[in-house]
Amino acid sequence: MYSNNGVGEVPTRKIPDQFATRLGARIREKRLDRDISLDAMEGASGISKGHLSSIEHGKALINVLTLCKISKALALEPGELLAGLAEYL
């Protein structure tokens, strides 16, 4: 289900699951609602544009630290991004 394309690269999902897809879509929605580009998001969160894109498409694994960095960059609490997603676990 997961692959790691090389040393030092972030593991990605070959097939996104529903939870990752919906979380990624919510992150993208909140980013676009705030008119934040991927470049600006990269600067604010310290997460590369490529990794952010993978997250938004539900393909990247995401940990709590990454979720918190994204939430902070969006001026949200992490729970706001997770609300209502438990049914997709």
PyRosetta script that sets phi, psi and omega in degrees:
from pyrosetta import init, pose_from_sequence

init()
pose = pose_from_sequence("MYSNNGVGEVPTRKIPDQFATRLGARIREKRLDRDISLDAMEGASGISKGHLSSIEHGKALINVLTLCKISKALALEPGELLAGLAEYL")
pose.set_psi(1, -30.8)
pose.set_omega(1, -179.6)
pose.set_phi(2, -115.0)
pose.set_psi(2, 152.7)
pose.set_omega(2, 173.2)
pose.set_phi(3, -136.6)
pose.set_psi(3, 152.8)
pose.set_omega(3, 173.5)
pose.set_phi(4, -124.5)
pose.set_psi(4, 114.5)
pose.set_omega(4, -170.7)
pose.set_phi(5, -76.8)
pose.set_psi(5, -3.7)
pose.set_omega(5, 179.1)
pose.set_phi(6, 165.2)
pose.set_psi(6, 170.8)
pose.set_omega(6, -179.0)
pose.set_phi(7, -63.8)
pose.set_psi(7, 132.0)
pose.set_omega(7, 177.5)
pose.set_phi(8, 83.1)
pose.set_psi(8, -6.4)
pose.set_omega(8, 179.0)
pose.set_phi(9, -88.9)
pose.set_psi(9, 157.2)
pose.set_omega(9, -179.2)
pose.set_phi(10, -79.0)
pose.set_psi(10, 131.5)
pose.set_omega(10, 176.5)
pose.set_phi(11, -61.2)
pose.set_psi(11, 139.5)
pose.set_omega(11, 179.2)
pose.set_phi(12, -125.8)
pose.set_psi(12, 159.6)
pose.set_omega(12, 177.3)
pose.set_phi(13, -88.9)
pose.set_psi(13, 136.4)
pose.set_omega(13, 173.8)
pose.set_phi(14, -71.8)
pose.set_psi(14, -40.4)
pose.set_omega(14, 178.0)
pose.set_phi(15, -125.6)
pose.set_psi(15, 115.4)
pose.set_omega(15, -178.9)
pose.set_phi(16, -63.2)
pose.set_psi(16, 141.8)
pose.set_omega(16, 174.1)
pose.set_phi(17, -90.8)
pose.set_psi(17, 169.0)
pose.set_omega(17, -175.8)
pose.set_phi(18, -60.8)
pose.set_psi(18, -41.9)
pose.set_omega(18, -178.8)
pose.set_phi(19, -61.2)
pose.set_psi(19, -51.0)
pose.set_omega(19, -178.4)
pose.set_phi(20, -63.1)
pose.set_psi(20, -39.1)
pose.set_omega(20, 179.9)
pose.set_phi(21, -65.1)
pose.set_psi(21, -44.8)
pose.set_omega(21, -179.0)
pose.set_phi(22, -71.1)
pose.set_psi(22, -38.9)
pose.set_omega(22, 176.5)
pose.set_phi(23, -63.4)
pose.set_psi(23, -46.4)
pose.set_omega(23, 179.0)
pose.set_phi(24, -60.3)
pose.set_psi(24, -41.3)
pose.set_omega(24, 178.7)
pose.set_phi(25, -64.5)
pose.set_psi(25, -38.5)
pose.set_omega(25, 179.1)
pose.set_phi(26, -66.5)
pose.set_psi(26, -42.1)
pose.set_omega(26, 178.0)
pose.set_phi(27, -60.7)
pose.set_psi(27, -46.9)
pose.set_omega(27, 179.0)
pose.set_phi(28, -61.3)
pose.set_psi(28, -44.6)
pose.set_omega(28, 179.6)
pose.set_phi(29, -58.5)
pose.set_psi(29, -46.9)
pose.set_omega(29, -179.2)
pose.set_phi(30, -66.2)
pose.set_psi(30, -37.6)
pose.set_omega(30, 178.6)
pose.set_phi(31, -64.7)
pose.set_psi(31, -46.5)
pose.set_omega(31, -179.1)
pose.set_phi(32, -69.4)
pose.set_psi(32, -36.0)
pose.set_omega(32, 175.8)
pose.set_phi(33, -57.6)
pose.set_psi(33, -32.1)
pose.set_omega(33, -178.8)
pose.set_phi(34, -94.1)
pose.set_psi(34, 4.0)
pose.set_omega(34, 179.4)
pose.set_phi(35, 56.3)
pose.set_psi(35, 44.7)
pose.set_omega(35, 179.3)
pose.set_phi(36, -104.2)
pose.set_psi(36, 123.6)
pose.set_omega(36, 177.8)
pose.set_phi(37, -76.4)
pose.set_psi(37, 165.2)
pose.set_omega(37, 174.8)
pose.set_phi(38, -62.5)
pose.set_psi(38, -35.5)
pose.set_omega(38, 177.3)
pose.set_phi(39, -61.1)
pose.set_psi(39, -46.9)
pose.set_omega(39, -179.9)
pose.set_phi(40, -66.9)
pose.set_psi(40, -37.6)
pose.set_omega(40, 179.4)
pose.set_phi(41, -65.1)
pose.set_psi(41, -40.2)
pose.set_omega(41, 176.9)
pose.set_phi(42, -59.1)
pose.set_psi(42, -45.9)
pose.set_omega(42, -180.0)
pose.set_phi(43, -64.8)
pose.set_psi(43, -39.1)
pose.set_omega(43, -176.8)
pose.set_phi(44, -76.7)
pose.set_psi(44, -30.9)
pose.set_omega(44, -174.4)
pose.set_phi(45, -103.6)
pose.set_psi(45, -21.6)
pose.set_omega(45, -175.0)
pose.set_phi(46, 78.0)
pose.set_psi(46, 11.9)
pose.set_omega(46, 179.5)
pose.set_phi(47, -105.2)
pose.set_psi(47, 132.7)
pose.set_omega(47, -176.4)
pose.set_phi(48, -61.7)
pose.set_psi(48, 152.5)
pose.set_omega(48, 178.5)
pose.set_phi(49, -58.4)
pose.set_psi(49, -39.5)
pose.set_omega(49, -179.9)
pose.set_phi(50, -62.6)
pose.set_psi(50, -43.1)
pose.set_omega(50, 179.3)
pose.set_phi(51, -68.7)
pose.set_psi(51, -41.0)
pose.set_omega(51, 177.0)
pose.set_phi(52, -59.8)
pose.set_psi(52, -43.4)
pose.set_omega(52, 178.6)
pose.set_phi(53, -61.9)
pose.set_psi(53, -43.5)
pose.set_omega(53, 177.7)
pose.set_phi(54, -62.0)
pose.set_psi(54, -39.2)
pose.set_omega(54, 177.7)
pose.set_phi(55, -64.0)
pose.set_psi(55, -47.8)
pose.set_omega(55, -177.7)
pose.set_phi(56, -63.2)
pose.set_psi(56, -25.0)
pose.set_omega(56, 177.7)
pose.set_phi(57, -95.9)
pose.set_psi(57, 6.4)
pose.set_omega(57, 176.6)
pose.set_phi(58, 74.2)
pose.set_psi(58, 17.2)
pose.set_omega(58, -175.8)
pose.set_phi(59, -100.4)
pose.set_psi(59, -18.3)
pose.set_omega(59, -177.3)
pose.set_phi(60, -99.8)
pose.set_psi(60, 144.1)
pose.set_omega(60, 171.4)
pose.set_phi(61, -69.1)
pose.set_psi(61, 143.4)
pose.set_omega(61, -179.0)
pose.set_phi(62, -130.7)
pose.set_psi(62, 134.2)
pose.set_omega(62, 178.0)
pose.set_phi(63, -108.2)
pose.set_psi(63, 176.9)
pose.set_omega(63, -175.9)
pose.set_phi(64, -63.1)
pose.set_psi(64, -41.5)
pose.set_omega(64, -179.8)
pose.set_phi(65, -60.8)
pose.set_psi(65, -45.1)
pose.set_omega(65, 178.9)
pose.set_phi(66, -63.0)
pose.set_psi(66, -43.0)
pose.set_omega(66, 177.6)
pose.set_phi(67, -59.3)
pose.set_psi(67, -42.9)
pose.set_omega(67, 179.8)
pose.set_phi(68, -66.4)
pose.set_psi(68, -39.7)
pose.set_omega(68, 177.5)
pose.set_phi(69, -63.4)
pose.set_psi(69, -42.9)
pose.set_omega(69, 178.6)
pose.set_phi(70, -64.9)
pose.set_psi(70, -45.1)
pose.set_omega(70, 179.8)
pose.set_phi(71, -59.5)
pose.set_psi(71, -45.6)
pose.set_omega(71, 179.8)
pose.set_phi(72, -61.7)
pose.set_psi(72, -42.9)
pose.set_omega(72, 179.4)
pose.set_phi(73, -63.4)
pose.set_psi(73, -28.8)
pose.set_omega(73, 179.1)
pose.set_phi(74, -93.0)
pose.set_psi(74, 1.3)
pose.set_omega(74, -177.1)
pose.set_phi(75, 57.5)
pose.set_psi(75, 45.3)
pose.set_omega(75, 178.8)
pose.set_phi(76, -128.2)
pose.set_psi(76, 161.5)
pose.set_omega(76, 168.5)
pose.set_phi(77, -83.9)
pose.set_psi(77, 145.6)
pose.set_omega(77, 179.0)
pose.set_phi(78, -53.5)
pose.set_psi(78, -36.7)
pose.set_omega(78, -180.0)
pose.set_phi(79, -60.8)
pose.set_psi(79, -28.4)
pose.set_omega(79, 178.4)
pose.set_phi(80, -66.4)
pose.set_psi(80, -31.0)
pose.set_omega(80, 177.5)
pose.set_phi(81, -79.4)
pose.set_psi(81, -27.3)
pose.set_omega(81, -176.7)
pose.set_phi(82, -92.0)
pose.set_psi(82, -15.2)
pose.set_omega(82, -174.4)
pose.set_phi(83, -52.9)
pose.set_psi(83, 128.4)
pose.set_omega(83, 176.2)
pose.set_phi(84, 78.3)
pose.set_psi(84, 4.3)
pose.set_omega(84, -177.5)
pose.set_phi(85, -93.6)
pose.set_psi(85, -8.4)
pose.set_omega(85, -176.1)
pose.set_phi(86, -58.5)
pose.set_psi(86, -30.5)
pose.set_omega(86, -179.3)
pose.set_phi(87, -65.6)
pose.set_psi(87, -14.1)
pose.set_omega(87, -179.0)
pose.set_phi(88, -98.1)
pose.set_psi(88, 5.7)
pose.set_omega(88, 177.9)
pose.set_phi(89, -75.2)
pose.dump_pdb("model.pdb")
